[in-house]
Amino acid sequence: MFNYRSMAVDAPDRARYHVELRTCMRHLCRLTCAGEAEPSFRGCARGFGWPSGFFLIPVLVSTLAGCRGTRPVRSQVVVLGFDGADPNLAAKWMAEGKLPNLKHLADTGTFRPLGTTNPPESPVAWASFATGLNPGGTGIFDFLTRDPQTYLPELALASREKPKFLFGEIPIRRPRVANERSGVPFYKAAADAGYKTAVIRMPLEFPPTSLPGGKLWAGLGVPDVRGTWGTFFYFGTDLTPWDVGDTEFGGRLVRLELNSNRATAGIDGPVNPAAGEYQRVSVPISFTVVPEGSAVTISLGGRDETVGERQWSDWFRVQFRINTFLKVPAICRFYVLQASPDLRLYMSPLNIDPDSPVLPVSSPTGYAAEIAGKHGLMKTLGWWHDTWALNEEKIDEGVFLDDLFRTTQTLEDVTLDELKNDPPSLLVSVFTSTDSVSHMFYRLIDPQHPRYDPELAQKYGDAILRVYERMDQVIGHVEQAMKPGGMLIIVSDHGFHTWRKGFNTNTWLVENGYMALKNPNAKEQTFNLQELFGQGSFFPNVDWSRTRAYALGLGQVYLNLKGREKQGIVIPAPEAERILEEMRAKLLAFHDPDTKQPVIQNVYLGREIFHGPRMNRVPDLQIDFRDGYRTSWQTALGAIPSGIVVANLKKWSGDHCASDPSDTQGVFFSNRKLETSNPSILDIAPTVLRLMHTSPPGQLDGKTLDFGSAGQQTP
């Protein structure tokens, strides 16, 4: 296929070619069915000024294969996801008249709590949403999994293989990435059945699923070019030499020194896959404070931009040169927090460039470039809102919300554009602002939270409500853009709780004799997220020859099982069963030493709540906490800090990841009356397929929801 990157055109022109190519392809599809393709298509190509050899047989074959099998769009099913939207908050604000579109749906259609997965984590629940399978079928039990041979945490959503190089220079194999979610998504089954399908910002779609005749933009799970879930950068003259380096979660701190109003630094980008040791490729950057001291000129990647205080820059393009033959493109933007007397800047994570994606973020690959060509450059990172920078207190609440609302607007624009200008039979679009704002601002609606601040509550206490109101506006606009008579379903993957205290599970295991330390008096090491991505040394003080259990992730406990773990000592049965039941009883009996109240709501054996072909990854115990508690950050990374129950002093103050599904339900809205009781997120996949008269791709765990005869129209 022709490689547009070889053309002597700049990035905006390349994006224009993507848009024009897809336009011409659609034109070709229509004309082919009418027998008029050849002359009209040549005219289309000449009109765009493309070279005569531009279109090769593979382009025509793939295009015609997709369009010939696509059914006419007679009606429509639209599924909107709002991550973390809570039924209790929605009901409260609907009753107060603050969510009129949702209230109208509740009155004329359906509003119900939606059952979620155990645990009620976003990747776990969205995997079940897409496939109709329980976690034992999808293989997704947490953000993290572990390698029983190394005891190291690994990202659970995708697996990766490094590229290969000849003589350490010439790339001979691209990096390989595999989606770890099992099961066939309902939108894939619909597309395979010939329905025109558009899927926007779908979680657990990295790398993205190919939809015949359709398009998909991947969401949660897409990394940045550093291979992380979104490392922000903070550049500042206020940092001391002891401050620099990686934050606990998701940040890189870079110290600046001004010399004649100018400071230089480096941006550490992707890991060099051709190097023999772990090292990141860096590019230079410089900052020059203007004489008035109210703005900064940022020089990066051959471009200069002067940005005022409390202002955003445009997007910068940057190239990380791996070697003579390989460069990794990325995009980023800056926010000038302060120009003087201290120079302080926030830099977004290094997003994959949608116009030149080093890894696929959409299917077809050019769909992301088409979106950028229409709507401007945008984030491609799966973790869309920079909760890490606010959590590490390197940006403030105002900057976070400004970015969140900008990003929400982009997603709404893309969603409405698909509905109005290229309407599909099935559209799925997932918004995550409702989740991110609840994580970061719950402390301002909970006066008992350790980080409750009356002054900030006065200013930002309505932040969650404002995002719900924005959700309500999006829903109203989508209803107006849908085809008449279309079916609208709105879901969230889980609800929310306040998170006041963290539970150090590995510390509990040590104090209760299930984990043994080589040196009990040694100061325990804490970890940060970068060490996970860099595969640092975890559990360095654990004596595996005497350890029976260990914890990783946000609520999972694993036995050090003989024959499974590399240094396992626990005999599978009956010893393993006895230990699990013993731990369950002790955990349920544990009380907060300060309040004397129970901490844990339920402890489940993995085999009790999961079933399916992916049980090899199942945790032995799943801990679900009461309102106000969650697994600590350090437990998630495998650390053993002092104290079992610790105050949550972070701005990340609301959560759900290790809560019990019985009180962490999501929302379900529809523009039609639902006759089935107790809907579950596992029911969405079979329900949409039935609405589209498409057979499910195998046995599903979810059931089909019944809307009566009014809900059985054929798209």
Steps between C-alpha positions, in 0.01 A plus 500: 500500500614856430676656798384857537785573740738488204329801342658841544206644690461630852282344771179695429520394136546138601191522719312655205603207278353258757168684501494529121597135453218377721257738325606364163478142626142556614427662164647194330284268708182676396595515134618140483155374587360718220759384244652848464816461703785528250443838330367672810778364717768626265338840510493489877872423511586777254288745696705436812825534308623150584770334286380254239667204673356582840225241509617144488303180483517429879323829572220418257463142618482590871262788436260305283508204738385727782232693311333223303398314816366804688124517544306821439457709816124488557496550876749540779622376836714747697682391815660774710736408782574740785773345710433517873158670482339421834127417529464670839651827381302484176173442690574783743576755231212387279264557794646849541431580134867526404508218241193565280589264214569210733182581693302488177649160417418374850140620468428383147742210469712325762736586785641214710815419694718275283670198652877504459785251513699379798724691540321812369809626319485679166704252294324202657151644448555642150640164387177335616292779345658436160490122502216394731748277686600495866867571585576128489409518132665831414819438700491854645493502881683825577716770342797284600581133493812322619753262356509202740854421383640841594237640744516820297185703425410532135242705314197279453340666199758433228815295453799622304802368316792725422602564139802324357803666344778379271842606629320709763401755234277370222142421611395160368183448707252750632399493867218256558208587723214264587171583667467284811121520511335181378155480346340657194364855554136549402595782262735261319218246466269773368759617247563141390125469440517794259386786722680830460671556834691785667671452836659801671746494791418142592694363801711186457531546126876517475599392251165582340264239361444512125135563413402411141356812344524680836742704707630498854698748710662329799473632857620370836805280448678710235845595641708808443821473295693433823301178533319624813140595570584867482813653653460874546803731523551787741778748425582747777765723650331433836625140507805410704754240382331254740158550341587389148401162362182297497201562722312218671240486226540628147730802509849611400651801682769698315696778672564821305776757551457838335798659329420843350131415508558171313493142625571177316399145582430164344181300450549130564291314246471136394733225610765430239404149384829457317713571808646217701391658828197690624530861384265764369552719196498872576439818299609851599260776596555862602291761678558876472318741730396814310642829638168597658501171693140419411555236230738225392631407157512121467742362242451136411527291186597793279202714605472798734184616674458778756242411763368729773459411865198279574468418130524184288736463208400345172608144434870443431626221281825336605713221353703265719786359292567140597774453239578581138202303375235555763323800653204504738259793450294641786285800586481699823385837628588730787329708766698794641429491871734790576754702303659696784644524756503119474469336161256209522344304213287192466546280193239245398596137448668420169198384303526279193471728198166416331643604165808276530410237760797295616239254633141471375243710686215455255363264239544570218833656593413818313180558699692677779662728241158566349372611840803724550452645153142596581524596865867584556770306680373321807618267772530139396600375845257254654510663847354820363491740796818581691399384846866426577615863471224621732560211740869594519393866542694628199187652346202644684131424483430777250757374248371144534138598443584726206679212329221256589227716347711566188550128452133425558412753232728323253332167565153651469597662171628171359193311619254750352699516176461125456127516570431797274738456207568127474221338703557135591252232598690455828695769682685446829671796669661495846562814709731482804468850649237384751749248639805727514323792668358267766842352574651845551221710656315263732698652791314826444154345550610290800577715807639190677772445241856576621551733201172689535576870460216747573649770277549264207154354565355848467672539163492149356246311709267497200759351262341152491156653449632719217634194319169316548325806355740485206413130461134597494566754223686241292207260532257769384713582197537132412123446519450787255761359259371142498283360225128517584382192685851398602578312820710683762670312784716677759716307746778543748737227606477562875408754765716682756599520866703735711851370577628624836743225602728253325556138601856365472420140414858373489566657840194315633637178348834554678341579836275194474779259408415440134797692360854473638777760470870434471576793729196599709681808632596639159332817382258386234537637149214688336443489128379730225318432177812550288666203672208288385547605138877466538457158667682601814583273794182417690466314831879529562463421871255210467617154602309284256612179668276597796232710325153352446318796342565837335291788364517699176247718326199667656341219699663174398687251717694206357627189673865414456383175350731207444518412131360837390725765656869457437583471872160373611469319832123462550373154404193542271255294710392475771758743646417775248128479581564520873724808463250680277210442739716604793607822329143577399376468858781715640457772237125523562567527874751785459395837645639848450719560809381863515124463453460134607280454192535214250707586192422218259151427369563167327783263414438270206683192384588551136341173396171608666444807286678423171468228241622449147807421294724771653504372859878463485524873582238504774602634844463255785323761713312814399466755782208745480510795739235701681417859410796723590771234456707365213824315438790739545702625204810323628321166528399536135871510415603220736652705783491432876484841672457546876150497643197306378243781482632837382329830425453579132671839472486516122260708293393173335222469754214304344519141381327173415775263391491271805145570615222244513283481187183494713536871585710619204248462221511704182213674321268376227284740299302432186248687288275193522334327793698205633294204617791293635597551865855531633695570179872431501787638297546146363154532343584788266680289237226238449232771516652713225553194283137400542387854415702465180373147432856368513596169659747518789849369420475206741363435847477823704463548875270801463129473434292686242306793647137523397360834382179347369391518139598869469863410553532236232530714189759407240771762433 
